[in-house]
Structures are given as C-alpha cells and as structure tokens.
Amino acid sequence: MLVILAVMVPAIVLWIQRETIFASKQSHNTTAFHLAEAGTEKAYLYISLSTITWNAIQAGIPQTDYAFDKAFADIEGGTYAISITSGPAAQQVTIITVGRDRLRRETRALRVVYSNTVMGDTAIFAGQGVRVGGGANVHWGAVMSPSNIDATGRNFPQFWSASQIIGKDTSANPPNCDSPGCCQWHAFQTSLPAAPSIDFDFYRSSAAATAGCPAGGTPAGSCYYAGSVANWANTTSGKTIFIEGSLSVKSPGMFHTGTLIVMGNMNLPAGVWGKGTVSMIMPDKAWKQYCNAWATYQAYGNDSTDPAAFPGINSDYTATVTPLNSSKISVNGFLYVGGNFNNGGGGGGNSDVYGVLYAVGTSTIAAASPVDFYYNGNAASGIVTTNVSLTRSSWQSDVRGWPAGL
C-alpha cells in the first residue's frame, strides 16, 4: 500500500497542479475574449453615433483612440485596444479588437465587419403600402413596407410587411411566412428596420448648387425647384434634383441619372415614361429573391454556373453576373417620393427604373404594359442620411498579439 501511495500521490498532485494551471489559463483566456468583445461594442457605438464619423472613416482618416493607439482600462479584468478602418467594400468598416487579461498572460482578438445598409437590399420601401400589379415586376431587391403589401400572387421578389401581404397572408395568426424556409414573403413582421433618415438639407444644397437643369429652378438654371413641376420630359445626367412639390411626367418620358428627390407626389403618364439606355449590373446576391421563381432568375442568362434549383437559404452560392441592357430607363439612381408614387393606370411602355425607390406614402406600380424595377445596390449605398444604419456582415476570431507600443 505504501508503495502504491508513493507512486499515486505524486501523480495526483502533479495532475492537480496541471489542472489548476489549465483552469487559470482558461480563465485568463476567457477574460481576454470578453475584453475583446467589449471593444467591439465600444467601436460599434463610436461609428454609429454620427455620420460625420462614419464618413471620415470611409475617407481613410485615422480615428484617435481607435487606431491601436490606446489601451482601454475601463472594464475590470484587463485592457483592450481597438482599430477601425474602412472596407473591405464600400460603406463598410472593419473593427479589430485585442483583449488582454490583467496579468498580461493571454490575448484574444476579434475581427468584425459592419455595413451601412441604408436600404438593406430593398428595392422599394413605402411607408403606407405597396401594390405591384398589372405588367409590373420588381427584380433583384426586396419590397418592404410597415403597411399592407399587395403582391397580387407574385412569387418574387421577397416581400416584407409589418401588416398583411394581400395574396399571401391576411391573418396575423402564425405562420406568417411561406413554406418551407420562409424564403420569400414575410407578413406581420414586428422587427422591420426603421426607415432611413434622409439628409434633405444636404440634397437641397446640392441641388441648388448644381447648374444645367431645365428652366424653373431657384436660382435660375439650378436643379432646385421651390414648387411643383409639370410636364417633365427631360434628360438629366449626373445631377441631384430636388423638387419641393409634386412631379408630373409626360410621354415620351424622362431619363435621369443621379438622385431625384420629390417631396410631393410623383405622377406618371399612361404612355411611355422612360427613354434612357443603361447597362445594368445584377447584384451577385440577387438570386436570394427567387426561391419560388428560380426559372425567372435563370432566364437572365447571366450565370452558366447556377444550380438547377434554388440553392437554399444557407447556401454560399455567389452568382457570376454580366451587364443587362435596357433602353427605356426613366430613373437610374435613388428616387425619393415624399407623397405617393403613382403608376397605376394605362400603359408604361416597357419603361424601367434602375435604382432604389423610397416612398413615404403609397407606391403603386401596376401599369398594364410591362414596367420593371431593378434594384441598384450602388444607388442604395450612396444615399446620404442623417443617421447610420449598421448591420453586421461578419464576425470572426483573429490571430494577433497585443499592439506594439501599448
């Protein structure tokens, strides 16, 4: 027994010692991880407080205390450091945080990417409801409204509503999305993102300072219009146009490239209202809008590698896209309508919109002849707002030590 104890006791003592070391190491490692997480929260708060800060980061200006130049010690257990840089894509920031326990034995690092998604892959947002009917269709981006959406039986794109989706779901009783997978329509949703806060002062001053627009602007020749505008049938390129009243378009139509702000209603003619030619780039994630209409997506003919059927909600499939051409574009860019967007009667002349529509009132796109609305991700990312709407694009552990010099 003495011999056995003489062999086992030292082994047990050694095991306990090692277990204590491992437990202590794990505790310090966990503390460092929590400190790194705290750093990401502080960085998120910093970049979300002001569009001035966001724009400075996008311009590549280093931010004091957020360039691995300060060790934060405001949380018990250790310190952490933060780096905030722009990218990897437009309207994105990369946050890297490093946490270190108070004994400086363990470090953990995290890399998080946030995107300023003003519209969030939403082609049409209308505050008081959307109707897509007749010969009209919405492609490549979602349709969203806190009020009713009338999808008239359409099986693309995605529809999101805080109320009912006519033709899909008119009862608040679950389930309130399509089956299987909730991939296309979502009714009675209580967690829709808030409407973006457009920086009207910026757009007003930009329009007033822009010359070369049709007569009626204030000052003369500018792109700012103090009242309503009728019989619009002009071609304007690369400009910001701001109309304080309503806009009425006449056939044979208009073609505007840039931003068009209409504070009142936008009324479209029964005939052709688009006359521009644009080479459109389909977003590489546009396939997500066609889970119930995969043949429609395939008909674009852009991607020879696409699967035979919808790849699934959790697929990592990325489309390979080539330009599509349209010769009847009316607006190529961001279109804001403070009242109602009215395209509910008569024709449409195969007119198209390539951009993003934000209507405060109702949005009716129901012309008898084909009218297609194509989502333009670049137009969405360029919208100037008074707030920053952040979504987390990625989160991952990073391998790096404590920043030198801290």
C-alpha positions in Angstrom: 0.0 0.0 0.0 2.8 2.4 0.9 4.5 1.7 -2.5 1.2 2.3 -4.3 0.6 5.5 -2.5 4.2 6.6 -3.1 3.5 6.2 -6.8 0.0 7.6 -7.0 0.2 10.6 -4.6 2.9 12.5 -6.6 1.0 11.7 -9.8 -2.3 13.1 -8.3 -0.5 16.1 -7.0 1.0 16.8 -10.5 -2.4 16.3 -12.1 -4.0 18.8 -9.7 -1.2 21.3 -10.3 -1.6 21.0 -14.1 -5.4 21.2 -13.9 -5.0 24.3 -11.8 -2.7 25.8 -14.4 -5.0 24.9 -17.2 -8.0 26.3 -15.3 -6.2 29.5 -14.6 -5.1 29.8 -18.3 -8.7 29.2 -19.4 -10.0 31.8 -17.0 -7.5 34.4 -18.3 -8.2 33.4 -21.9 -12.0 33.9 -21.3 -11.4 37.3 -19.7 -9.3 38.4 -22.7 -12.1 37.2 -25.0 -14.7 39.2 -23.1 -12.5 42.3 -23.2 -12.2 41.9 -27.0 -16.0 41.6 -27.2 -16.3 44.8 -25.1 -14.0 46.5 -27.6 -16.3 45.6 -30.5 -19.3 47.1 -28.6 -17.4 50.3 -27.9 -16.3 50.6 -31.5 -19.9 49.9 -32.7 -21.2 52.7 -30.5 -18.5 55.1 -31.8 -19.2 54.5 -35.5 -23.0 54.6 -35.1 -23.2 58.0 -33.3 -22.5 60.3 -36.2 -22.5 60.3 -40.0 -19.5 62.7 -39.7 -17.5 60.0 -38.0 -18.7 57.3 -40.5 -17.8 59.5 -43.5 -14.3 60.3 -42.0 -13.6 56.6 -41.6 -14.8 56.0 -45.2 -12.4 58.6 -46.3 -9.5 56.8 -44.6 -8.9 59.3 -41.8 -7.5 57.5 -38.7 -9.6 57.9 -35.6 -7.8 59.0 -32.4 -8.0 56.2 -29.8 -9.3 53.8 -32.4 -6.1 53.1 -34.4 -4.4 50.7 -31.9 -3.1 53.9 -30.1 -4.8 53.5 -26.8 -5.2 50.8 -24.2 -8.7 51.0 -22.7 -8.9 50.0 -19.0 -12.5 50.9 -18.2 -13.5 47.2 -17.6 -12.3 45.2 -14.7 -10.0 42.3 -15.6 -7.6 43.7 -18.1 -7.3 46.1 -21.1 -8.2 46.2 -24.7 -7.3 48.1 -27.9 -9.3 48.9 -31.0 -8.6 49.5 -34.6 -11.3 50.9 -37.0 -10.6 51.1 -40.8 -12.7 51.4 -43.9 -13.6 48.4 -46.1 -13.3 45.8 -47.3 -16.2 47.1 -49.5 -17.8 50.4 -50.0 -19.9 51.6 -47.0 -18.2 49.1 -44.7 -15.9 49.3 -41.7 -13.6 46.7 -40.3 -13.2 46.6 -36.5 -10.3 44.7 -34.9 -10.1 44.4 -31.2 -7.5 42.8 -28.9 -8.2 42.0 -25.3 -5.5 41.2 -22.7 -6.0 39.9 -19.1 -4.7 42.0 -16.2 -1.7 39.6 -15.7 -0.8 40.0 -19.4 -0.7 36.3 -19.9 -3.5 35.8 -22.5 -4.7 37.8 -25.5 -7.7 37.3 -27.8 -8.6 39.2 -30.9 -11.8 39.6 -32.9 -12.4 41.0 -36.4 -15.9 42.3 -37.2 -17.2 43.9 -40.4 -20.2 46.3 -40.3 -22.1 47.7 -43.3 -24.1 50.9 -43.5 -27.1 49.4 -45.2 -29.5 52.3 -45.7 -31.9 50.2 -47.7 -30.6 46.7 -47.0 -31.1 45.1 -50.4 -34.5 46.6 -50.5 -35.6 47.9 -54.0 -38.8 49.5 -52.8 -39.7 50.9 -49.4 -43.1 52.6 -49.0 -44.4 53.9 -45.7 -48.1 53.5 -46.4 -48.2 50.4 -48.6 -47.1 48.9 -51.9 -49.0 47.4 -54.8 -47.2 45.5 -57.5 -49.7 44.5 -60.2 -50.5 44.6 -63.9 -47.5 44.2 -66.1 -45.1 45.5 -63.4 -42.4 43.4 -61.7 -39.6 44.1 -59.1 -36.3 42.4 -59.7 -33.1 41.8 -57.7 -34.2 43.5 -54.4 -37.0 43.2 -51.9 -40.2 45.1 -51.4 -40.8 46.4 -47.8 -43.5 48.4 -46.0 -44.8 48.8 -42.5 -48.3 48.8 -44.0 -50.1 46.4 -46.4 -48.4 45.0 -49.5 -50.5 43.8 -52.4 -48.3 41.2 -54.2 -51.2 40.1 -56.5 -49.9 36.5 -56.3 -46.3 37.2 -57.4 -43.7 34.6 -56.3 -40.7 37.1 -56.5 -39.0 39.1 -55.1 -39.0 38.9 -51.3 -41.9 40.8 -49.6 -41.6 42.2 -46.0 -44.6 43.8 -44.2 -45.5 44.7 -40.7 -49.1 44.1 -41.8 -50.7 41.8 -44.3 -49.5 40.7 -47.7 -52.5 40.5 -49.9 -52.5 37.4 -52.0 -50.2 35.7 -49.5 -51.2 36.2 -45.8 -54.0 38.3 -44.4 -54.2 36.8 -40.9 -51.9 37.7 -38.0 -52.0 34.1 -36.8 -48.8 32.2 -37.5 -47.3 31.0 -39.7 -46.7 34.4 -41.3 -44.2 33.4 -44.0 -44.0 30.9 -46.9 -43.1 27.3 -46.5 -40.6 25.8 -46.5 -37.9 28.0 -45.1 -39.6 31.5 -45.0 -37.6 32.5 -48.0 -39.9 34.8 -50.0 -42.8 36.5 -48.2 -42.9 37.7 -44.5 -46.2 39.2 -43.2 -46.9 40.8 -39.8 -43.2 41.2 -39.0 -42.6 43.2 -35.8 -38.9 43.8 -36.3 -38.6 45.6 -39.7 -35.7 48.0 -39.8 -36.5 51.7 -39.2 -37.0 53.9 -42.3 -33.8 55.7 -43.2 -33.5 59.3 -42.2 -32.7 61.1 -45.5 -30.4 64.2 -45.2 -32.7 66.6 -47.1 -30.6 69.7 -46.2 -27.6 68.0 -48.0 -29.7 67.2 -51.1 -31.3 70.7 -51.1 -28.0 72.5 -51.0 -26.5 70.1 -53.6 -29.4 70.7 -56.0 -29.3 74.5 -55.6 -25.5 74.4 -56.3 -25.9 72.3 -59.4 -26.4 74.0 -62.7 -27.6 72.8 -66.0 -31.2 71.7 -65.2 -34.3 72.6 -67.2 -35.9 76.0 -66.6 -37.8 76.7 -63.4 -35.1 76.2 -60.8 -34.1 78.5 -58.0 -31.6 80.0 -58.6 -32.2 80.1 -62.3 -30.7 77.2 -64.1 -30.2 75.2 -60.9 -31.6 71.8 -60.1 -33.6 73.0 -57.1 -37.3 73.6 -57.7 -39.3 75.5 -55.0 -42.7 74.3 -56.1 -44.3 71.6 -58.2 -43.1 70.6 -61.7 -45.4 69.5 -64.5 -44.9 68.1 -68.0 -41.4 66.8 -67.2 -39.8 65.1 -70.2 -36.2 65.8 -69.8 -32.8 64.0 -69.8 -30.6 64.9 -66.9 -27.3 63.2 -66.1 -25.1 63.1 -63.0 -27.2 65.6 -61.1 -29.1 65.9 -57.8 -32.6 67.2 -58.5 -34.8 68.4 -55.6 -38.5 69.3 -56.1 -40.3 70.7 -53.1 -43.7 69.9 -54.6 -45.1 67.2 -56.9 -43.7 66.0 -60.2 -45.8 65.0 -63.2 -44.0 63.2 -66.1 -45.3 63.4 -69.6 -44.8 61.0 -72.5 -42.5 60.3 -74.3 -40.9 60.2 -70.8 -37.8 61.2 -68.9 -34.3 59.9 -68.2 -32.5 60.9 -65.1 -29.2 59.6 -63.8 -28.4 60.5 -60.2 -30.6 61.4 -57.2 -34.2 62.6 -57.7 -36.0 64.0 -54.6 -39.7 64.7 -54.9 -41.3 65.9 -51.7 -44.8 65.6 -53.0 -46.4 63.0 -55.3 -44.8 61.6 -58.5 -47.4 61.1 -61.2 -46.5 59.1 -64.3 -48.3 59.1 -67.7 -50.3 56.4 -69.3 -47.8 56.1 -72.1 -44.0 55.7 -72.2 -42.2 57.4 -69.4 -38.7 56.1 -69.7 -36.3 56.8 -72.6 -32.8 56.2 -71.4 -30.3 53.4 -72.1 -28.4 51.9 -69.3 -26.1 48.9 -68.8 -27.4 47.3 -65.5 -25.3 45.1 -63.2 -27.3 42.4 -61.4 -26.2 42.1 -57.7 -24.4 38.8 -57.1 -26.9 38.0 -54.3 -29.9 38.7 -56.4 -30.6 35.0 -56.6 -31.9 35.2 -53.0 -35.0 36.9 -54.3 -36.1 34.0 -56.5 -36.5 31.0 -54.2 -40.0 30.4 -55.5 -39.2 31.5 -59.1 -35.9 30.0 -59.9 -36.7 29.8 -63.6 -37.1 33.6 -63.6 -33.7 34.1 -62.2 -32.1 31.6 -64.7 -33.8 33.4 -67.6 -31.4 36.3 -67.1 -28.7 34.1 -68.7 -26.0 35.8 -66.6 -24.6 32.8 -64.9 -23.7 29.5 -66.5 -22.7 28.0 -63.1 -26.0 28.5 -61.3 -27.6 25.3 -59.8 -30.6 23.6 -61.5 -32.8 24.6 -58.5 -32.8 27.3 -55.8 -29.6 26.7 -53.8 -31.2 27.0 -50.4 -31.3 29.5 -47.6 -27.9 28.6 -46.2 -26.1 28.3 -49.5 -22.8 30.1 -50.1 -23.6 30.3 -53.9 -22.5 33.5 -55.4 -23.6 34.5 -58.9 -21.3 35.5 -61.7 -23.0 38.4 -63.4 -22.7 40.3 -66.6 -24.5 43.5 -67.6 -28.0 43.6 -68.9 -29.2 46.4 -71.1 -32.4 48.4 -71.0 -33.3 51.1 -73.5 -36.3 52.6 -71.6 -34.9 53.6 -68.2 -36.6 56.5 -66.5 -34.5 56.8 -63.4 -31.0 55.4 -62.8 -30.2 56.1 -59.2 -32.0 57.0 -55.9 -35.7 58.1 -56.2 -37.3 59.6 -53.1 -41.0 60.5 -53.1 -42.4 62.2 -50.1 -46.0 61.6 -51.1 -47.4 58.8 -53.4 -45.6 57.1 -56.3 -48.4 56.7 -58.9 -48.0 54.4 -61.8 -51.4 52.7 -61.5 -53.2 53.3 -64.8 -52.8 52.9 -68.5 -49.6 51.8 -70.1 -46.0 52.1 -69.2 -44.3 51.5 -72.5 -41.9 48.9 -71.1 -40.4 51.7 -69.0 -37.9 50.7 -66.3 -36.3 52.0 -63.2 -32.8 51.0 -62.2 -32.2 52.1 -58.6 -34.0 52.4 -55.3 -37.4 53.8 -54.5 -38.3 55.2 -51.1 -41.9 56.5 -51.0 -43.3 57.9 -47.8 -46.8 57.4 -49.0 -48.1 54.5 -51.1 -46.2 53.0 -54.0 -48.4 51.8 -56.9 -46.6 50.1 -59.7 -49.4 48.5 -61.7 -49.3 49.6 -65.3 -50.9 47.4 -67.9 -47.9 47.1 -70.0 -44.5 45.8 -68.7 -42.7 48.1 -66.2 -39.7 46.6 -64.4 -38.0 47.9 -61.3 -34.4 46.7 -61.0 -32.5 47.1 -57.7 -29.3 49.0 -57.9 -27.0 48.3 -54.9 -24.6 51.2 -55.8 -27.5 53.7 -55.7 -28.6 52.3 -52.3 -25.1 52.6 -50.8 -24.7 56.2 -51.9 -27.8 57.5 -50.1 -26.9 60.3 -47.7 -28.7 60.1 -44.3 -28.6 61.8 -41.0 -28.0 58.6 -39.2 -26.0 55.4 -39.7 -27.9 52.1 -40.2 -25.5 49.3 -39.3 -25.8 45.6 -39.9 -23.1 43.1 -39.0 -21.7 41.5 -42.1 -19.2 39.1 -40.5 -17.7 38.2 -37.1 -14.7 36.0 -36.6 -11.8 35.3 -34.3 -8.5 36.8 -35.3 -4.9 35.8 -34.6 -2.8 38.7 -33.5 -0.8 39.8 -30.4 -1.1 42.9 -28.3 -0.4 46.0 -30.4 3.2 47.2 -30.2 3.9 50.3 -28.2 0.9 50.0 -25.9 
